[in-house]
Amino acid sequence: MTSRRRLARFRCTGFYTSTLMLLALAVAKPVAAQTLPEIRLSERNRVPACVTPDKLMRFLAERNPGLPAKFRGIATHYKSHGERHRVRWDYAFFQMVIETNYLLFRNAKGKGDVSPSQNNFAGIGTTGGGVPGDSFPDVSTGVLGQIQHLIAYSGERVDNPVANRTREKQDDIISASQRLRRAVTFRDLAGRWAVDRSYARSIAFVADQYREKFCTGRQPDPESTPSREIEASAKPAPPRSTTAAPPTALGDGAPRRAAGLISPPRTATRSIPCKVFTASYGGTKNVLIRRRVGEEMHFTALQVLDGREDGLAAAFIRSHAQGGEALGEFANRDDALSSAFAQCPGGLTSAPGGQG
């Protein structure tokens, strides 16, 4: 059998490899794929209490702020279908994340075999080479298709599955799973659901990222949700000249693009305590966000994906900096922070802190 035919036989998705490139850019502690749980729920294999549909959606929205409305309840379908069919729905959700790149359905180059309209969340039937795979009429049915495909991989037959691929291939899938002579785990999907042996490690990576955020017992700081936000400065400014009126409008028009540092605001009649933060949605470019919080001025150097500056900045303001404004775009974080400190009254010194 040629390598091309072997790839077509074993591969159920043509998209997840692009996500691996994104995962490789992240710095995280090692994760062990061999610790992935069994596919089927049982008394010894339960979904942790720290995993809820609401938290899963927060986790997803932090990485895809422009999530289409039709997907905003997708986690409830994973729980509903997963519990009904005794499948670890939390790991099915994490599998969906790497298969769809956080429901973006495209890689860093803007490409992907599956379109959002297909409601195919696990690349079912996408055997590579641009083959789009199965399509489902709605989000719930698409999630059910993935859950049923996982049941087949667990070694159990599915009656009248909704996915064509499951109907056509479940005999072969079940036979291969039963030859393991043990309970099938999400680790066993590597080399089968997807040909790449790193597939299980990618699922483990996403699970680890979720656990660090929601299963540590700490309450997340609402300012830090895009990624890790660090308070870079928090000292009150010393008194300055009182010869000018305060900057009541917090800006003088449309955001200015990356043509250099933003000019400092007009001198206020009294000092304003100032804080500078950093936050990240990934990428290298930065947008400087400013908003007034009570008697303080907050600046955030927001790291964003190239080409999505306006959308990600708007999403951040909407969710984490209501009433704020984007001051401009910068090629890197250092330039954005330089602008922030230039606008902080008194020229504050750095004092790192905060939590992730």
C-alpha positions as a printed Julia matrix, in Angstrom:
356×3 Matrix{Float64}:
   0.0    0.0    0.0
   1.46   3.39  -0.95
   1.99   6.07   1.66
  -0.69   8.2   -0.04
  -3.26   5.42   0.17
  -2.29   4.66   3.75
  -2.81   8.3    4.67
  -6.25   8.34   3.04
  -7.25   5.18   4.86
  -6.35   6.25   8.36
  -6.88   9.98   8.27
 -10.23  11.34   9.39
  -9.19  14.98   9.25
  -7.08  17.18   7.08
  -7.08  20.23   9.34
  -5.61  19.5   12.74
  -1.99  19.62  11.58
  -2.28  23.37  11.06
  -3.26  23.71  14.68
  -0.13  21.82  15.7
   1.91  24.67  14.28
   0.03  27.12  16.47
   0.43  24.92  19.53
   4.14  24.66  18.93
   4.41  28.44  19.33
   3.01  28.34  22.85
   5.24  27.87  25.88
   3.74  25.34  28.25
   4.87  22.69  30.64
   5.14  19.19  29.15
   1.99  17.12  28.96
   1.85  13.35  28.94
  -0.35  11.88  26.22
  -0.33   8.49  27.94
  -2.46   9.98  30.73
  -5.37  10.7   28.4
  -8.58   9.13  29.69
 -10.66   6.33  28.28
 -13.2    7.38  25.67
 -16.19   6.04  27.58
 -17.52   7.43  30.85
 -17.6    5.13  33.87
 -17.45   5.27  37.65
 -13.66   5.49  37.45
 -13.65   7.84  34.47
 -15.78  10.9   35.12
 -15.71  14.46  33.83
 -14.19  16.66  36.59
 -16.47  19.1   38.37
 -14.29  22.0   37.2
 -15.39  21.31  33.61
 -18.69  22.97  32.74
 -20.2   24.15  29.45
 -19.92  27.76  30.59
 -16.21  27.47  31.38
 -15.53  25.6   28.15
 -17.15  28.44  26.22
 -15.1   31.02  28.1
 -11.97  29.03  27.29
 -12.97  28.92  23.63
 -14.01  32.57  23.37
 -10.71  33.75  24.85
  -8.95  32.24  21.86
 -11.61  33.03  19.28
 -13.31  36.28  20.33
 -15.18  36.48  17.03
 -17.0   33.18  17.6
 -20.11  33.02  15.37
 -23.41  33.13  17.24
 -24.44  29.65  16.14
 -21.47  28.12  17.99
 -21.93  29.94  21.29
 -23.85  27.07  22.87
 -21.8   24.24  21.42
 -20.42  23.1   24.78
 -23.93  22.28  26.02
 -24.33  19.88  23.09
 -21.09  18.13  24.02
 -22.32  17.63  27.57
 -25.81  16.54  26.49
 -24.73  14.03  23.85
 -21.69  12.93  25.83
 -23.63  12.09  28.97
 -26.36  10.38  26.98
 -23.88   8.13  25.17
 -21.33   7.76  27.99
 -18.48   9.56  26.23
 -15.9   11.81  27.91
 -17.42  14.94  26.44
 -14.76  17.24  27.86
 -12.06  15.51  25.81
 -14.36  15.36  22.8
 -14.57  19.15  23.15
 -10.76  19.42  23.38
 -10.49  17.24  20.27
 -12.84  19.62  18.48
 -10.6   22.54  19.46
  -7.54  21.13  17.68
  -9.57  19.84  14.72
 -11.14  23.24  14.0
  -8.46  25.56  15.41
 -10.83  26.95  18.04
 -13.71  26.93  15.52
 -11.82  29.2   13.13
 -11.82  26.37  10.55
  -8.61  27.68   9.04
  -4.9   27.55   9.65
  -2.39  30.38   9.85
  -2.51  30.66   6.05
  -6.28  30.96   6.02
  -6.81  27.44   4.66
  -8.89  24.48   5.81
 -10.69  21.51   4.26
 -13.88  21.92   6.32
 -16.12  25.0    6.25
 -18.11  26.23   9.27
 -21.38  25.57   7.42
 -20.68  21.81   7.48
 -20.95  21.59  11.29
 -18.23  18.95  11.08
 -16.22  19.46  14.25
 -13.81  16.53  14.06
 -12.86  16.31  10.39
 -15.02  13.23   9.92
 -14.52  11.96   6.39
 -11.86  14.54   5.43
  -9.25  12.17   4.08
  -6.88  14.88   2.85
  -6.29  16.55  -0.49
  -9.12  19.03  -0.01
 -11.85  16.4    0.57
 -14.44  18.29   2.67
 -15.87  15.27   4.51
 -19.3   14.89   6.05
 -21.83  17.68   6.57
 -24.51  17.94   9.25
 -27.7   20.02   9.29
 -27.02  21.8   12.59
 -24.51  22.16  15.42
 -26.16  19.56  17.67
 -26.15  16.91  14.94
 -22.52  17.68  14.14
 -21.52  17.17  17.76
 -23.55  13.95  17.85
 -21.69  12.75  14.77
 -18.37  13.18  16.55
 -19.65  11.5   19.73
 -20.93   8.53  17.73
 -17.65   8.24  15.85
 -15.87   8.12  19.2
 -18.22   5.33  20.3
 -17.15   3.32  17.28
 -13.52   3.93  18.17
 -14.26   2.69  21.67
 -15.15  -0.66  20.07
 -18.94  -0.45  20.24
 -21.38  -0.44  17.34
 -23.58   2.59  16.68
 -27.09   2.04  15.37
 -28.03   4.4   12.54
 -25.14   6.86  12.95
 -25.65  10.35  11.58
 -22.25  10.48   9.84
 -21.76   8.74   6.51
 -18.18   7.96   7.45
 -19.3    6.16  10.62
 -21.81   4.08   8.71
 -19.27   3.1    6.09
 -16.23   2.46   8.28
 -17.37   1.51  11.75
 -16.9   -2.23  11.16
 -13.22  -1.7   10.4
 -12.86   0.82  13.21
 -14.49  -1.45  15.78
 -12.44  -4.45  14.69
  -9.16  -2.56  15.1
 -10.21  -1.24  18.51
 -11.25  -4.63  19.8
  -7.82  -6.03  18.94
  -6.39  -3.81  21.68
  -8.14  -6.07  24.24
  -8.54  -3.17  26.68
 -10.47   0.03  27.1
  -9.71   2.49  24.29
  -8.35   5.89  25.33
  -8.07   9.22  23.56
  -4.39   8.45  23.22
  -5.3    5.56  20.92
  -6.73   7.99  18.37
  -3.19   8.93  17.33
  -2.28   7.14  14.1
  -5.9    6.18  13.54
  -8.32   9.11  13.71
  -5.41  11.16  12.44
  -2.23   9.73  10.96
   0.14  11.92  12.95
   1.51  10.34  16.12
   1.43  13.72  17.89
  -2.37  13.86  17.71
  -2.86  12.64  21.28
  -0.26  15.05  22.61
  -2.12  17.91  20.94
  -5.35  16.93  22.71
  -3.43  16.67  25.98
  -1.98  20.13  25.43
  -5.42  21.73  25.08
  -6.69  19.84  28.15
  -3.69  21.02  30.12
  -4.32  24.64  29.1
  -7.92  24.36  30.27
  -6.95  22.79  33.61
  -4.41  25.5   34.33
  -7.1   28.1   33.81
 -10.16  26.57  35.45
  -9.12  23.63  37.63
  -6.57  25.23  39.97
  -9.03  26.52  42.53
  -8.13  30.15  41.78
 -10.66  32.7   40.65
  -9.57  34.13  37.29
  -8.89  37.84  37.06
 -11.4   39.2   34.52
  -8.66  41.45  33.14
  -6.44  38.47  32.35
  -8.68  36.22  30.31
  -7.21  36.67  26.79
  -3.99  35.03  28.01
  -1.64  36.08  30.79
  -2.01  39.73  31.7
   0.74  41.34  33.78
   0.45  44.58  35.63
   3.52  46.42  34.42
   3.04  49.5   36.57
   0.82  50.48  39.43
   2.35  53.49  41.19
   0.31  56.71  41.46
   1.74  59.58  39.49
   3.31  62.54  41.28
   1.56  65.92  40.99
   2.11  67.73  37.72
   1.43  71.18  36.33
  -2.11  72.54  36.71
  -2.0   74.9   33.75
  -4.16  72.84  31.4
  -7.59  71.25  31.49
  -7.94  67.48  32.16
  -8.22  65.12  29.14
 -11.92  64.36  29.55
 -12.34  62.64  26.18
  -9.49  60.15  26.65
  -8.5   60.67  23.04
  -8.97  62.98  20.09
 -10.51  60.96  17.32
 -10.0   57.72  15.39
  -7.22  55.33  16.46
  -3.86  56.17  14.94
  -1.95  53.42  13.21
   1.61  52.29  13.85
   3.41  55.41  12.72
   5.26  55.79  16.0
   4.44  56.49  19.61
   1.13  58.12  20.44
   1.54  61.64  21.73
   1.06  61.97  25.52
  -2.29  63.39  26.64
  -2.58  66.99  27.74
  -1.38  67.7   31.27
  -4.13  67.19  33.84
  -5.15  69.51  36.64
  -4.28  66.74  39.11
  -2.39  63.49  39.04
  -4.16  60.35  37.86
  -3.0   56.96  39.16
  -1.94  54.87  36.2
  -1.55  51.16  35.56
  -0.13  49.38  32.54
  -1.04  45.8   31.65
  -0.21  43.31  28.95
  -2.58  40.74  27.43
  -2.32  38.38  24.5
  -4.48  36.69  21.9
  -1.32  35.42  20.19
   0.56  36.87  17.26
   3.23  39.6   17.34
   1.47  42.9   16.68
   0.07  44.96  19.54
  -2.85  47.33  20.0
  -2.7   49.8   22.87
  -6.01  50.0   24.74
  -6.85  52.8   27.17
  -9.75  53.15  29.56
 -10.52  54.99  32.75
 -11.47  52.89  35.79
 -12.7   55.07  38.61
  -9.82  57.37  39.5
  -7.27  55.29  37.58
  -6.15  55.19  33.98
  -5.51  51.69  32.64
  -3.4   50.98  29.56
  -3.22  47.49  28.04
  -0.71  46.42  25.41
  -2.83  43.78  23.68
  -0.94  41.25  21.55
  -3.01  40.27  18.5
  -2.85  38.14  15.37
  -1.65  39.95  12.25
  -4.62  40.95  10.11
  -7.12  40.71  13.0
  -6.08  43.8   14.92
  -9.42  45.64  14.75
 -11.6   42.63  15.53
  -9.54  41.37  18.47
  -9.16  44.85  19.94
 -12.92  45.38  19.71
 -13.56  42.0   21.34
 -11.17  42.8   24.18
 -12.78  46.18  24.79
 -16.25  44.66  24.68
 -15.41  41.9   27.16
 -12.65  43.29  29.37
 -12.32  47.05  28.92
 -15.81  48.46  28.47
 -15.73  52.16  27.7
 -12.13  51.97  26.55
 -10.61  52.82  23.19
  -7.85  51.6   20.91
  -5.11  54.21  20.64
  -3.04  52.63  17.87
  -1.23  49.6   16.52
   2.41  48.7   17.05
   4.8   46.22  15.5
   5.73  44.69  18.86
   4.97  44.82  22.58
   7.98  46.96  23.51
   6.76  49.78  21.28
   3.25  49.57  22.71
   4.55  49.61  26.29
   6.81  52.56  25.49
   3.77  54.48  24.31
   1.81  53.46  27.4
   4.52  54.62  29.78
   4.9   57.85  27.83
   1.24  58.56  28.52
   1.28  57.52  32.18
   1.54  60.74  34.2
   4.88  60.92  35.98
   6.74  58.37  33.9
   6.11  55.34  36.12
   8.63  52.56  36.7
   7.88  48.91  36.05
   6.51  46.72  38.82
   5.6   43.28  37.42
   2.86  41.31  39.07
  -0.58  39.79  38.48
  -1.81  36.28  37.8
  -2.61  34.17  34.81
